């Protein structure tokens, strides 16, 4: 069960941190080439899986690198594991499909926690930078 919203979500810092987190990680580690490829192939997965996960936990859990990294990894495996099971349950399983899912799971297990943890760090920094920067999104208690 998801804990109740303790802190309101600030849209501008959220959007800035969401966009800048993978870009910052890639920029700082671009000399390894792998993060550049991970940004290209993992970016859509980050948007599709990471955005709902980060929206669900921001304001509900402490803004720590480790906590958000754990949720990033959990979100990745909540997608990769059912996809792998589905691929294996096919009448004629495609070997290529399972290999792609495995590649996303292995590479994602490195980058999903780093990107999600960096998001938490950037969001906290942006929110502290100017607490009155943007209006907040507050969910009603009765909703």
Backbone as a ProteinNet text record, in pm:
[ID]
protein_1_A
[PRIMARY]
XXXXXXXXXXXXXXXXXXXXXXXXXXXXXXXXXXXXXXXXXXXXXXXXXXXXXXXXXXXXXXXXXXXXXXXXXXXXXXXXXXXXXXXXXXXXXXXXXXXXXXXXXXXXXXXXXXXXXXXXXXXXXXXXXXXXXXXXXXXXXXX
[TERTIARY]
83.7	0	88.7	48.3	124.5	90.3	193.3	164.8	98.1	31.4	-35.1	66.4	20	104	136.1	264.8	308.6	345.2	412.9	456.9	394.1	353.6	296.5	403.8	361.3	453.5	462.6	583.6	605.5	633.8	545.1	555.5	683.6	727.7	847.3	973	999.1	1115	1102.9	980.2	960.7	998.6	946	974.7	1123.1	1182.2	1325	1410.5	1380.4	1458.1	1435.3	1312	1281.3	1358.2	1367.4	1439.3	1590.5	1636.9	1781	1851.1	1781.2	1847.1	1920	1853.7	1929.2	2031.8	2000.6	2097	2223.1	2206.6	2322.5	2408.3	2344.2	2419.1	2494.4	2429	2494.7	2608.8	2588.3	2692.3	2815.5	2793.2	2905.7	2978	2910.8	2971.8	2982.8	2975.5	2975.3	3106.2	3212.8	3340.1	3335.3	3234	3222.2	3140.9	3078.8	2996	2867.2	2870.6	2752.3	2637.4	2660.8	2548	2480.3	2554.3	2493.9	2395	2435.8	2347.1	2228.9	2256.1	2148.6	2046.3	2091.8	1998.8	1908.6	1965.2	1887.6	1784.8	1828.8	1738.7	1654.6	1708.8	1636.5	1549.6	1566.7	1487.8	1337.5	1291.1	1147.2	1095	1174.5	1133.8	1131.6	1226.5	1229.9	1103.8	1060	938.7	815.2	807	687.6	674.5	784.9	780.7	821.4	925.9	978.1	885.3	817.8	728.7	617.3	543.1	439.9	495.9	609	669.3	713.2	780.7	828.4	713	607.5	489.8	423.3	423.7	358.1	434.1	567.5	643.7	692.1	699.2	744.9	642.8	690.7	603.3	550.5	575	527.1	640.4	757.7	873.2	983	1080.8	1191.6	1268.3	1312.2	1387.6	1533.6	1559.2	1696	1732.3	1858.7	1906.5	1874.2	1903.9	1884.6	1740	1651.5	1509.6	1454.4	1487	1437.5	1505.3	1632.4	1701.1	1632.8	1591.7	1522.3	1390.2	1315	1188.2	1210.6	1318.6	1350.1	1377.9	1453.2	1482.8	1356.6	1274.9	1150.4	1056.5	1046.8	963.6	1010.8	1142.5	1197.8	1161.9	1180.5	1153.9	1004.8	920.6	775.6	732	815.7	785.2	858.7	986.1	1066.6	1026.3	995.1	961.3	832.7	721.8	602.9	625.2	704.4	732.5	809.5	904.5	980.8	891.9	806.4	714.5	620.9	569.1	481.5	556.3	680.4	758.8	783.3	804	827.7	699.8	584.2	458.3	403.1	467.6	421.9	437	350.8	355.9	491.5	535.8	669.7	747.4	813.9	883.2	993.6	995.5	1098.4	1223.1	1332.1	1456.6	1502.3	1481.5	1523.4	1449.2	1319.6	1239.7	1292.4	1319	1369.8	1508.3	1590.2	1722.4	1711.6	1618.3	1600	1551.2	1455.7	1405.4	1517.5	1600	1713.2	1813.2	1838.4	1930.1	1876.5	1747.3	1686.1	1691.7	1670.8	1673.5	1814.2	1914.2	2051.9	2099.6	2084.2	2127.7	2042.4	1914.6	1824.9	1852.9	1900.4	1931.1	2051	2126.7	2237.1	2186.1	2113.3	2077.9	1948.8	1851.8	1725.3	1748.1	1825.9	1849.5	1928.7	2024.5	2105.8	2020.2	1939.4	1854	1750.1	1687	1584.1	1646	1761.8	1829.6	1874.4	1922.9	1962.2	1840.4	1727.3	1603.6	1573.1	1581.8	1551.7	1645.8	1772.3	1871.3	1842.8	1814.9	1786.7	1655.1	1553.5	1423.5	1437.2	1508.3	1529	1607.5	1708.5	1788.4	1705.9	1626.3	1543.1	1435.9	1375.2	1269.6	1325.7	1449.5	1511.8	1559.5	1594.9	1648.4	1552	1426.4	1324.9	1192.8	1158.1	1035.5	908.9	912.6	795.9	801.3	884.3	906.7	779.1	702.2	583.8	470.5	349.5	238.8	254.4	190.4	203.6	79.4	98.6	-12.3	-44.3	-160.5	-201.3	-322.4	-317.8	-431.1	-525.5	-651.5	-748.6	-757	-779.5	-784.7	-904.4	-1013.2	-1133.3	-1138.6	-1039.6	-1041.9	-1003
-117.5	0	124.5	221.3	345	434.3	488.1	578.8	707.1	779.5	904	1011	1107.1	1217.4	1309	1317.9	1402.7	1542.4	1548.8	1677	1695.5	1817.1	1840.2	1826.4	1783.9	1770.3	1905	1951.4	2077	2044	2086	2044.1	2086.8	2210.1	2255.6	2183	2172.6	2093.9	1946.5	1893.2	1753.6	1734.4	1820.2	1808.1	1829.3	1928	1954.9	1837.8	1784.2	1671.1	1546.9	1525.8	1408.6	1411.2	1526.7	1538.6	1538.2	1608.4	1625.9	1505.4	1420.3	1307.9	1215	1159	1072.4	1149.1	1274.5	1353.6	1381.8	1413.1	1439.7	1314.5	1201.8	1076.1	1043.7	1062.3	1035.4	1133.4	1258.5	1359	1329.2	1289.2	1263	1132.1	1040.9	910.9	883.1	985.7	964.4	906.4	917.6	862.2	709.6	648.1	501.8	453.3	539.7	511.5	436.4	341.8	262.4	350.8	451.2	535.5	611.5	643	711.7	617.3	492.3	391.6	365.3	361.4	338.2	451.4	572.7	686.1	673.4	631.5	618.4	505.1	388.5	274.1	271.7	323.8	321.8	442.9	547.8	669.1	645.7	575.3	548.7	465.5	371.6	290.4	378	469.1	562.6	647.9	693.6	774.7	689.5	572	487.5	425.9	385.3	317.9	413.3	490.4	577.5	690.2	750.3	861.9	821.2	713.1	675.2	636.6	568.4	528.3	651.4	745	864.8	954.3	962.5	1038.8	975.5	843.9	774.5	790.6	797.7	799.5	937.6	1032	1166	1229.4	1279.2	1338.6	1238.3	1110.2	1006.4	942.5	935.1	877	982.3	957.7	1051.4	1065.5	1186.8	1213.8	1174.3	1045.5	997.2	920.4	923.5	854.5	706.2	645.4	501.5	457.7	532	495.1	503.1	611.5	625	524.9	494.2	393.4	257.5	224.7	98.4	94.8	203.1	207.1	204.4	264.8	258.6	116.7	43.8	-96.1	-181.1	-155.6	-229.4	-205.1	-81.7	-50.1	-120.9	-127.2	-196.2	-344.3	-407.5	-550.5	-582	-487.8	-508.2	-509	-459.1	-462.4	-577.4	-595.2	-696.6	-839	-863.4	-999.1	-1049.4	-973.7	-1022.3	-1034.1	-945.8	-954.1	-1081.8	-1118.1	-1241.4	-1364.3	-1364	-1475.9	-1489.3	-1377	-1379.2	-1433.6	-1392.5	-1439.7	-1589.7	-1640.9	-1784.8	-1867.3	-1807.2	-1881	-1890.7	-1828.8	-1835.7	-1978.4	-2015.4	-2149.5	-2173.5	-2077	-2083.4	-1961.9	-1975.4	-1857	-1810.2	-1681.2	-1620.1	-1598	-1653.4	-1640.3	-1495.4	-1422.4	-1283	-1196	-1223.2	-1144.1	-1160.2	-1282.3	-1307.4	-1245.7	-1247.7	-1185.2	-1033.7	-972.4	-827.8	-791.7	-869.1	-844.1	-861.6	-964.1	-986.6	-871.7	-822.7	-709.5	-585.1	-557.9	-443.2	-460.4	-583.6	-607.8	-588.7	-638.7	-626.5	-481.6	-418.3	-279	-188.1	-216.8	-135.5	-147	-263	-279.1	-194.6	-148.6	-56.6	88.1	122.7	262.1	306.3	218.7	259	312	243.3	298.5	428.7	438.6	560.3	678.2	657.7	765.1	805	707.7	739.9	808.6	761.9	825.8	966.8	986.1	1119.8	1211	1155.4	1233	1285	1198.8	1240.1	1351.2	1336.3	1436.9	1570.2	1566.6	1689.6	1752.9	1672	1725.6	1796.4	1735.5	1798.5	1928.8	1928.2	2049.1	2159	2125.4	2225.2	2279.2	2193.1	2237.2	2327.8	2300.7	2386.4	2518.7	2515	2633.5	2751.2	2726.5	2829.3	2761.7	2755.2	2684.8	2747.9	2874.3	2942.2	2950.4	2864.3	2868.7	2842.9	2745.2	2706.5	2672	2675.7	2626	2475.8	2425.6	2284.2	2208.2	2079.4	1990.4	1917.1	1941.9	1874.2	1788.3	1665.5	1577	1591.1	1596.3	1610.6	1481	1495.9	1379.4	1291	1348.7	1271	1215.1	1246.5	1201.7	1057.6
0	0	0	-77	-87.8	30.6	97.1	209.8	161.7	252.1	211.9	172.5	95.5	49.9	167.8	202	313.1	266.6	155.2	99.6	-37.6	-70.4	-203.6	-311.3	-428.7	-541.5	-612.3	-635.8	-706	-853.3	-944.3	-1083.7	-1155.3	-1136.7	-1208.1	-1162.6	-1030.8	-990.5	-1030.2	-1027.1	-1066.9	-1213.2	-1300.3	-1443.3	-1472.5	-1408.2	-1431.3	-1384.4	-1267.6	-1215.6	-1301.4	-1346.7	-1428.1	-1559.5	-1621.8	-1748.4	-1727.3	-1624.6	-1604.9	-1544.2	-1471.3	-1403.1	-1500.5	-1602.5	-1693.3	-1775.9	-1808.4	-1885.7	-1805.1	-1676.2	-1590.8	-1573.3	-1549.6	-1534	-1662.4	-1776.2	-1904.2	-1929.1	-1897	-1916.7	-1831.2	-1705.9	-1616.2	-1647.9	-1718.7	-1746.2	-1895.6	-1979.5	-2124.1	-2176.2	-2101.4	-2144.1	-2150.9	-2088.2	-2092.3	-2211.8	-2288.4	-2406.2	-2371	-2279.2	-2244.2	-2195.3	-2110.2	-2067.4	-2181.1	-2285.6	-2400	-2469	-2486.7	-2545.6	-2452.6	-2322.4	-2225.2	-2228.6	-2249.1	-2257.3	-2379.4	-2490.1	-2613.6	-2601.9	-2554.7	-2547.8	-2419.5	-2311.5	-2185	-2160.4	-2238.5	-2222	-2231.7	-2335.5	-2342.7	-2225.5	-2179.8	-2064	-1938.5	-1928	-1815.1	-1811.9	-1927.7	-1933.5	-1904	-1965.1	-1950.9	-1812.3	-1753.9	-1623.3	-1511.6	-1534.6	-1430.4	-1390.4	-1487.3	-1455.9	-1359.5	-1384.7	-1287.7	-1151	-1151.5	-1023.7	-945.5	-1011.9	-943.5	-898.7	-979.4	-937.6	-815.3	-810.3	-699	-568	-574	-448.4	-406.9	-500.3	-463.5	-368.9	-258.2	-158.7	-57.4	-82.7	8.7	88.1	29.6	97.7	106.6	190.3	206.5	75.6	47.4	-74.7	-56.2	-49.9	-38.4	-164.4	-198.2	-317.6	-309.3	-196	-180.2	-189	-127.7	-130.3	-272.3	-344	-480.8	-574.2	-548.7	-628.9	-613.7	-492.6	-468.1	-545.3	-542.5	-615.9	-767.3	-814.6	-957.3	-1001.8	-922	-952.6	-944	-844.5	-828.5	-947.4	-991.4	-1107.4	-1232.8	-1251.7	-1367.9	-1365.1	-1251.1	-1242.5	-1246.8	-1207.1	-1218.4	-1364.8	-1453.5	-1596.1	-1664.6	-1633.7	-1702.3	-1665.6	-1539.6	-1497.5	-1564	-1561.2	-1632.8	-1783.5	-1840.9	-1984.3	-2016.8	-1931.8	-1953	-1935.6	-1835.9	-1815.4	-1934.4	-1982.9	-2100.5	-2222.4	-2241.2	-2355.4	-2345.8	-2225.6	-2207.9	-2224.2	-2199.7	-2207.5	-2349.6	-2445.4	-2583.1	-2636.3	-2731	-2788.8	-2852.9	-2929.2	-2988.2	-2940.8	-2823.9	-2770.5	-2864.4	-2884	-2967.8	-2883.7	-2927.8	-2852.7	-2846.2	-2953.2	-2957.8	-2858	-2839.3	-2745	-2603.6	-2564.3	-2429.7	-2410	-2514.1	-2504.8	-2488.2	-2558.8	-2546.7	-2407	-2355.5	-2220.2	-2118.6	-2136.8	-2045.9	-2053.1	-2173.3	-2189.8	-2120	-2136.5	-2068.5	-1916.9	-1869.2	-1724.7	-1667.8	-1737.4	-1687.7	-1695.3	-1810.5	-1823.8	-1736.7	-1730.5	-1649	-1501	-1457.9	-1315.1	-1273.8	-1370.8	-1341.5	-1345.6	-1451.4	-1473.6	-1405.6	-1388.8	-1324.4	-1182.5	-1098.8	-964.6	-966.8	-1057.1	-1063.5	-1109.2	-1212.2	-1261.9	-1159	-1093.6	-993.9	-871.5	-828.5	-715.8	-749	-870.4	-914.5	-923.5	-965.6	-966.5	-826.3	-725.6	-587.4	-543.5	-575.2	-536.4	-605.5	-735.7	-809.6	-765.9	-743.6	-701.2	-567	-474	-342.8	-358.5	-445.2	-465.9	-531	-632.5	-699.6	-605.7	-525.6	-434.1	-324.8	-280.3	-178.7	-236.7	-364.7	-429.6	-417.4	-442	-426.9	-393.9	-266.4	-228.6	-284.8	-320.6	-376.5	-528.5	-589.3	-732.9	-812.4	-770.8	-846.9	-753.3	-804.9	-723.1	-703.5	-603.2	-570.6	-614.3	-635.8	-666.6	-537.3	-482.8	-360.8	-391.5	-346.9	-367.7	-248.6	-278.3	-170	-90.1	38.7	126.4	95.4	48.9	22.1	-119.5	-201.6	-341.2	-355.4
[MASK]
+++++++++++++++++++++++++++++++++++++++++++++++++++++++++++++++++++++++++++++++++++++++++++++++++++++++++++++++++++++++++++++++++++++++++++++++

